[in-house]
Amino acid sequence: MRRIAAGVVWCLLVLSFLFSVRASVFAARAYSTLAAKAYTPDEAALRESVAETARQFASEWATWLGDQDEYAKRLSAFLSDPSAAPLPQGIQRVTAASVAGMRQDGPGTWYVDVLLHAERLVRLPQSEAYSVPPALRVSEPPGQPQQPQAEVPVWRAAVMRVQVPVRTDGGRATVAGIPAFLPVGRGEGKTAAPQGVSDTAPDALVAFVNQFLELYYSGGNLQNFVADGSGISPLGGWKLQGVEQVRVDRKDNPSRALVECTVSGQGVTGVKQRILLELSTSGGKYLVRGMRPAS
């Protein structure tokens, strides 16, 4: 029996050794894979330089103010021969630019996608221009007669996606050509409500949420509405227009509340908000422990 027991023990030891060796091999392979995908500090800095060069150039390239010399001067910061990018006819100004993607196509060759938000000056018939807010209409020079069917210049928002070729050499990124337009594409984001927050909120909680949000958006004192350590500070600069819906995870002692409300600010109304509040309840009293966008 002792020999059998000893044999079993030795078998277990051998199997344990083999499994540990196999696990070590898998761990080494996983580490090698991660290491191969990781960027060194120099590689990360180079990618950042490529992205920023493309973003800045796309922003300057897509800003058209009607002055060829001024346009060439701005592009000369990126192109040795700015005449390669003639000034388009029209007026447009970029208000925001962000990198939407980038890929490397061989050593030193990059293609960077940049999303541009711009305002473009267009001329609309007066019948259509009436629907444009006055702040977006451009006044004609004084003394110029207005014809009944004259076109009215207005600012229109535009979203564009462009791809910028960039080359790198010696750790330095330079523009390799003028941007090409790409489809903007459709987003894949969804505004689905959080799971498990579907019960109708008690009236007392609805009243609490209204009071809390009124103070939060207007910049009031939240001392009696937030729990210690919540880190929630009043926002200020906005006004609560109304709370459309409050849903909770459970009616008795709810811990989460999904709030849909509408706020207004200086010069703007009807801004929708969807917020998830984390609550603590004690003796029928509510306090907000945290708040974040609903997702």
C-alpha positions as CSV (number, residue, x, y, z in Angstrom):
1,M,0.0,0.0,0.0
2,R,2.9,2.4,0.8
3,R,4.4,1.8,-2.6
4,I,1.0,2.5,-4.3
5,A,0.5,5.7,-2.2
6,A,4.1,6.8,-3.0
7,G,3.4,6.1,-6.7
8,V,0.3,8.2,-6.6
9,V,2.1,11.1,-4.9
10,W,4.9,11.0,-7.5
11,C,2.4,11.0,-10.4
12,L,0.6,14.0,-8.8
13,L,4.0,15.8,-8.5
14,V,4.9,15.1,-12.1
15,L,1.5,16.3,-13.4
16,S,1.7,19.4,-11.3
17,F,5.2,20.1,-12.7
18,L,3.9,19.6,-16.3
19,F,0.9,21.9,-15.7
20,S,3.1,24.6,-14.2
21,V,5.5,24.4,-17.2
22,R,2.5,24.7,-19.6
23,A,1.1,27.7,-17.7
24,S,4.5,29.4,-17.8
25,V,4.7,28.9,-21.6
26,F,1.2,30.3,-22.0
27,A,2.0,33.3,-19.7
28,A,5.3,33.9,-21.7
29,R,3.4,33.9,-25.0
30,A,0.7,36.2,-23.7
31,Y,3.4,38.6,-22.4
32,S,5.2,38.5,-25.7
33,T,2.0,39.3,-27.5
34,L,1.2,42.3,-25.3
35,A,4.8,43.5,-25.5
36,A,4.7,43.4,-29.3
37,K,1.5,45.5,-29.3
38,A,2.7,48.0,-26.7
39,Y,4.3,51.3,-27.8
40,T,7.6,52.6,-26.5
41,P,7.7,56.2,-25.2
42,D,9.4,57.3,-28.5
43,E,6.7,55.5,-30.6
44,A,3.9,57.0,-28.6
45,A,5.4,60.5,-29.0
46,L,5.8,59.9,-32.7
47,R,2.1,58.8,-33.1
48,E,1.0,61.9,-31.1
49,S,3.2,64.1,-33.4
50,V,1.6,62.5,-36.5
51,A,-1.9,63.0,-35.2
52,E,-1.4,66.6,-34.1
53,T,0.3,67.6,-37.3
54,A,-2.6,66.2,-39.3
55,R,-5.2,67.8,-37.1
56,Q,-3.6,71.3,-37.2
57,F,-3.0,71.1,-41.0
58,A,-6.6,70.0,-41.7
59,S,-8.0,72.8,-39.6
60,E,-5.9,75.5,-41.5
61,W,-6.6,73.9,-44.9
62,A,-10.4,73.9,-44.3
63,T,-10.5,77.6,-43.1
64,W,-11.2,79.8,-46.1
65,L,-11.4,83.5,-45.4
66,G,-11.2,84.8,-49.0
67,D,-7.6,86.1,-48.9
68,Q,-5.2,84.1,-51.0
69,D,-2.1,85.6,-49.4
70,E,-3.3,85.0,-45.9
71,Y,-4.2,81.4,-46.8
72,A,-0.8,80.7,-48.3
73,K,0.9,82.2,-45.3
74,R,-1.0,79.9,-42.9
75,L,-0.4,76.8,-45.1
76,S,3.3,77.6,-45.4
77,A,3.8,76.4,-41.9
78,F,3.1,72.9,-43.2
79,L,3.9,73.0,-47.0
80,S,7.1,74.1,-48.7
81,D,4.9,75.1,-51.7
82,P,1.5,76.3,-50.4
83,S,0.4,76.9,-54.0
84,A,-0.2,73.2,-54.1
85,A,-3.4,73.9,-52.1
86,P,-5.2,76.8,-53.9
87,L,-7.8,78.8,-51.9
88,P,-11.3,77.6,-52.7
89,Q,-14.0,80.1,-53.6
90,G,-16.2,80.7,-50.6
91,I,-16.0,81.5,-46.9
92,Q,-15.6,78.8,-44.2
93,R,-14.1,78.7,-40.7
94,V,-13.3,75.6,-38.7
95,T,-14.5,75.7,-35.1
96,A,-13.2,72.3,-33.9
97,A,-11.0,69.5,-35.2
98,S,-10.3,66.1,-33.7
99,V,-8.5,63.0,-34.8
100,A,-10.9,60.2,-35.6
101,G,-8.4,57.5,-36.6
102,M,-5.0,56.8,-38.0
103,R,-3.1,54.0,-39.6
104,Q,0.5,53.3,-40.7
105,D,1.0,52.1,-44.2
106,G,4.6,51.1,-44.4
107,P,7.7,52.7,-42.8
108,G,7.3,56.4,-42.4
109,T,3.9,56.6,-44.2
110,W,0.7,57.5,-42.2
111,Y,-2.9,58.3,-43.0
112,V,-4.8,60.3,-40.4
113,D,-8.6,60.8,-40.4
114,V,-9.7,64.2,-39.0
115,L,-13.3,65.2,-38.1
116,L,-13.9,68.9,-38.8
117,H,-16.7,71.0,-37.5
118,A,-17.1,74.3,-39.5
119,E,-19.3,77.2,-40.2
120,R,-19.8,78.0,-43.8
121,L,-21.2,81.2,-45.3
122,V,-24.0,80.4,-47.7
123,R,-26.6,82.6,-49.4
124,L,-30.3,81.7,-49.1
125,P,-33.4,83.2,-50.6
126,Q,-35.1,85.5,-48.2
127,S,-38.0,83.1,-48.0
128,E,-35.7,80.5,-46.5
129,A,-33.6,82.8,-44.5
130,Y,-36.5,83.8,-42.2
131,S,-36.1,80.4,-40.4
132,V,-32.4,81.2,-39.6
133,P,-31.8,82.7,-36.2
134,P,-30.8,86.4,-36.5
135,A,-27.4,85.7,-34.9
136,L,-26.5,83.5,-37.8
137,R,-27.4,86.1,-40.5
138,V,-24.7,88.3,-41.9
139,S,-25.6,92.0,-42.4
140,E,-25.1,93.4,-45.8
141,P,-22.9,96.5,-46.2
142,P,-24.8,99.7,-45.3
143,G,-26.3,101.6,-48.1
144,Q,-26.8,98.5,-50.3
145,P,-30.4,98.3,-51.6
146,Q,-32.3,95.2,-50.6
147,Q,-34.3,93.5,-53.3
148,P,-37.5,91.6,-52.5
149,Q,-36.0,88.3,-53.7
150,A,-32.4,89.0,-52.8
151,E,-30.3,86.3,-51.2
152,V,-29.3,86.6,-47.6
153,P,-25.9,85.4,-46.4
154,V,-26.1,83.1,-43.3
155,W,-23.7,80.9,-41.4
156,R,-24.5,77.2,-41.7
157,A,-22.9,74.4,-39.7
158,A,-21.0,71.7,-41.6
159,V,-19.3,68.5,-40.5
160,M,-16.5,67.0,-42.7
161,R,-14.2,64.0,-42.4
162,V,-10.9,64.3,-44.2
163,Q,-7.8,62.1,-44.5
164,V,-4.4,63.6,-44.3
165,P,-1.2,61.9,-45.5
166,V,1.7,62.3,-43.2
167,R,5.4,61.2,-43.5
168,T,7.8,60.7,-40.7
169,D,11.6,60.8,-40.8
170,G,14.0,60.9,-37.9
171,G,11.1,61.2,-35.4
172,R,9.7,64.3,-37.2
173,A,6.2,64.4,-38.8
174,T,5.5,66.4,-42.0
175,V,2.5,66.8,-44.2
176,A,2.7,64.7,-47.4
177,G,-0.3,66.0,-49.3
178,I,-3.6,67.9,-49.2
179,P,-6.6,66.4,-47.3
180,A,-9.1,64.2,-49.1
181,F,-12.8,64.1,-48.2
182,L,-14.2,60.9,-46.7
183,P,-17.8,59.9,-45.7
184,V,-18.6,61.1,-42.2
185,G,-20.3,57.8,-41.5
186,R,-23.0,57.0,-38.8
187,G,-22.3,56.7,-35.2
188,E,-22.8,53.4,-33.3
189,G,-23.6,54.9,-29.9
190,K,-27.0,54.2,-28.2
191,T,-28.9,56.0,-25.5
192,A,-30.4,52.9,-23.9
193,A,-31.7,53.3,-20.3
194,P,-29.7,51.5,-17.6
195,Q,-30.8,48.0,-16.8
196,G,-33.0,47.5,-13.7
197,V,-34.2,51.1,-13.4
198,S,-37.8,50.9,-14.5
199,D,-40.1,51.4,-11.5
200,T,-42.0,54.6,-11.0
201,A,-40.4,56.8,-8.4
202,P,-42.3,57.7,-5.2
203,D,-43.7,61.2,-5.1
204,A,-41.4,62.2,-2.3
205,L,-38.4,61.3,-4.3
206,V,-39.7,63.1,-7.4
207,A,-40.0,66.3,-5.2
208,F,-36.5,65.7,-3.9
209,V,-35.0,65.3,-7.4
210,N,-36.7,68.5,-8.6
211,Q,-35.3,70.5,-5.6
212,F,-31.8,69.0,-6.0
213,L,-31.6,69.7,-9.7
214,E,-32.9,73.2,-9.4
215,L,-30.1,74.0,-7.0
216,Y,-27.5,71.9,-8.9
217,Y,-28.0,73.7,-12.3
218,S,-28.5,77.2,-10.8
219,G,-25.4,76.9,-8.6
220,G,-27.2,76.8,-5.2
221,N,-26.2,75.2,-1.9
222,L,-26.4,71.4,-2.0
223,Q,-25.4,70.8,1.6
224,N,-28.8,69.2,2.5
225,F,-29.0,67.1,-0.7
226,V,-25.7,65.3,-1.1
227,A,-24.0,62.7,1.0
228,D,-20.6,63.3,2.6
229,G,-17.8,62.4,0.2
230,S,-20.0,62.5,-2.9
231,G,-17.8,65.1,-4.5
232,I,-20.8,66.7,-6.2
233,S,-20.5,70.5,-6.6
234,P,-23.2,72.9,-7.9
235,L,-22.9,73.5,-11.7
236,G,-24.3,77.1,-12.1
237,G,-25.1,78.9,-15.3
238,W,-28.1,76.8,-16.1
239,K,-31.8,76.6,-15.1
240,L,-34.0,73.6,-14.7
241,Q,-37.0,73.8,-17.0
242,G,-38.6,70.6,-15.9
243,V,-38.3,67.0,-14.9
244,E,-40.1,64.7,-17.4
245,Q,-39.5,61.4,-15.8
246,V,-37.9,59.7,-12.7
247,R,-37.5,55.9,-12.6
248,V,-35.9,53.9,-9.8
249,D,-34.5,50.4,-9.3
250,R,-37.0,49.7,-6.5
251,K,-39.8,51.7,-4.9
252,D,-38.8,50.9,-1.4
253,N,-35.5,52.5,-0.4
254,P,-34.3,53.1,-4.0
255,S,-30.5,53.2,-4.6
256,R,-30.6,54.4,-8.2
257,A,-32.8,56.9,-10.1
258,L,-32.9,57.6,-13.8
259,V,-33.8,61.2,-14.4
260,E,-34.8,62.8,-17.7
261,C,-35.0,66.6,-17.5
262,T,-34.7,69.7,-19.7
263,V,-32.5,72.7,-18.9
264,S,-31.9,76.2,-20.3
265,G,-29.1,78.6,-20.3
266,Q,-28.3,82.0,-21.6
267,G,-29.5,82.2,-25.2
268,V,-30.6,78.5,-25.3
269,T,-33.5,76.4,-24.1
270,G,-34.7,72.8,-24.4
271,V,-31.4,71.0,-23.7
272,K,-32.2,67.5,-22.7
273,Q,-30.4,65.7,-19.9
274,R,-30.4,62.0,-18.9
275,I,-28.8,61.4,-15.5
276,L,-28.3,58.5,-13.2
277,L,-28.4,59.4,-9.5
278,E,-27.0,57.1,-6.8
279,L,-29.0,57.5,-3.7
280,S,-28.9,56.7,0.0
281,T,-32.1,56.6,2.0
282,S,-32.6,56.7,5.7
283,G,-35.8,57.3,7.6
284,G,-37.5,58.5,4.4
285,K,-34.8,61.1,3.7
286,Y,-32.8,61.0,0.5
287,L,-29.2,62.0,-0.2
288,V,-27.3,61.9,-3.5
289,R,-24.1,59.8,-3.3
290,G,-23.2,60.2,-7.0
291,M,-24.4,61.3,-10.4
292,R,-23.3,60.5,-13.9
293,P,-24.7,60.4,-17.5
294,A,-27.1,57.6,-18.0
295,S,-25.8,54.7,-20.1
